[in-house]
Amino acid sequence: MYEVKKRIEISAAHRLSLSYESKCENLHGHNWIIDVYLRSEELNEDGMVMDFTHIKRQIQDRFDHKVINDVVDFNPTAENLAKYICDALAPCCYRVDVQESIDNIASYIK
């Protein structure tokens, strides 16, 4: 089994739609750290699970310096973003960690 991990840092803003009153309902930004884990029993024709540049493009090009609410059609919580990114990197991706601050990390694990 082969495994790769890619860490990407992006700067992006979001606002959450919540069932309770919170300052997170206001537009605010984070310097997000996203860890992506991929694995495969076989390497592709280039000898990789997935090219690190392709992983980076899927995330950084889509989200960096953007308002995430303008990019996705769901409530952009860290948990929802983790699943969205994992699904975007299918079938090799099995885990994504989304850190929106030093103390707040959400993970999605298939």
C-alpha positions, 0 to 999 in steps of 0.5 A: 500500500502506498500513501501520500500526505499533502499539507496546503495552507490557504487564506479564505473567508466564510460565514456560517448559517447556524441554528443559534446566534454566533459571531461565525454568522458574520463574514470572517477569515482564516488561514486554513491548514488542510492535510490530505491523505491518499493511498493506493495499492498501485501507483499510476503510470507516472509512479505516483498515488497522485501528483502533489501539484494536482492535489494542490490545484484541487484545493488551492486554486478553488479556495485560496483568497476567496469567499468559500460561500461563493464557491460551494453550495453548502454551509462551509463548516470545517467538517463539510469542507473536509468531506467535500475535499475528500470527495473531490480527490476520490478515489484515492483520498481517505482522510482530510483534516481541516484546521481553521485555527490553532485549536479547531480541527475537523476531520473527515475519514472514509 
